[in-house]
Amino acid sequence: RVPESLLAYVRQVAEEEHVSMNQFFVTAIAEKVSALKTEVYFRERQARGDIAALDDWLAASPDKPPLKGDEEG
């Protein structure tokens, strides 16, 4: 069950967006699932990361000034 106060807000937003309340709820659920899956993906990538290999890669990178347009600030 959705609390009446939240349901009223959803009704208003769905109307403003010209979508059904069902479509609004489905989209909201899909966005949440996507956010959770993205978090899991980055945690898995982080677990596979190798800081020593990154340090080696950075050390092997040429020491050159940034290209035009890539400067800081």
C-alpha positions as CSV (number, residue, x, y, z in Angstrom):
1,R,0.0,0.0,0.0
2,V,1.2,3.5,-0.8
3,P,0.5,6.2,1.8
4,E,-2.2,8.6,0.6
5,S,0.2,11.6,0.8
6,L,2.7,10.0,-1.5
7,L,0.0,8.7,-3.8
8,A,-1.4,12.2,-4.2
9,Y,2.1,13.5,-5.1
10,V,2.6,10.6,-7.6
11,R,-0.8,11.4,-9.1
12,Q,0.2,15.0,-9.6
13,V,3.6,14.2,-11.1
14,A,2.2,11.5,-13.4
15,E,-0.4,14.0,-14.7
16,E,2.3,16.7,-15.2
17,E,4.4,14.1,-17.1
18,H,1.4,12.9,-19.1
19,V,1.9,9.3,-18.0
20,S,-0.3,6.8,-16.2
21,M,0.4,6.2,-12.5
22,N,1.3,2.6,-13.4
23,Q,3.9,3.8,-16.0
24,F,5.3,6.2,-13.4
25,F,5.6,3.4,-10.8
26,V,7.2,1.0,-13.3
27,T,9.7,3.7,-14.4
28,A,10.6,4.5,-10.8
29,I,11.1,0.9,-10.0
30,A,13.3,0.4,-13.1
31,E,15.4,3.4,-12.2
32,K,16.0,2.1,-8.7
33,V,16.9,-1.4,-10.0
34,S,19.3,0.2,-12.5
35,A,21.0,2.3,-9.7
36,L,21.4,-0.8,-7.5
37,K,22.8,-2.8,-10.4
38,T,25.2,0.0,-11.2
39,E,26.5,0.0,-7.6
40,V,27.1,-3.7,-7.7
41,Y,28.9,-3.4,-11.1
42,F,31.3,-0.8,-9.7
43,R,31.9,-2.7,-6.5
44,E,32.8,-5.8,-8.6
45,R,35.1,-3.7,-10.7
46,Q,36.7,-2.2,-7.6
47,A,37.3,-5.7,-6.2
48,R,39.2,-6.7,-9.4
49,G,41.3,-3.5,-9.4
50,D,45.0,-3.7,-8.9
51,I,46.5,-0.5,-7.4
52,A,50.1,-1.7,-8.0
53,A,49.3,-2.2,-11.7
54,L,47.8,1.3,-11.9
55,D,50.9,2.8,-10.3
56,D,53.1,1.0,-12.8
57,W,50.9,2.2,-15.7
58,L,51.1,5.8,-14.4
59,A,54.8,5.6,-13.9
60,A,55.2,4.4,-17.5
61,S,53.1,7.3,-18.9
62,P,55.1,10.0,-20.6
63,D,55.6,13.2,-18.6
64,K,54.1,15.7,-21.0
65,P,52.0,18.8,-20.5
66,P,48.2,18.4,-21.1
67,L,46.9,18.9,-24.6
68,K,45.2,22.2,-25.4
69,G,41.7,22.1,-23.8
70,D,42.7,19.5,-21.2
71,E,44.3,22.0,-18.8
72,E,43.2,22.1,-15.2
73,G,40.7,24.7,-14.1
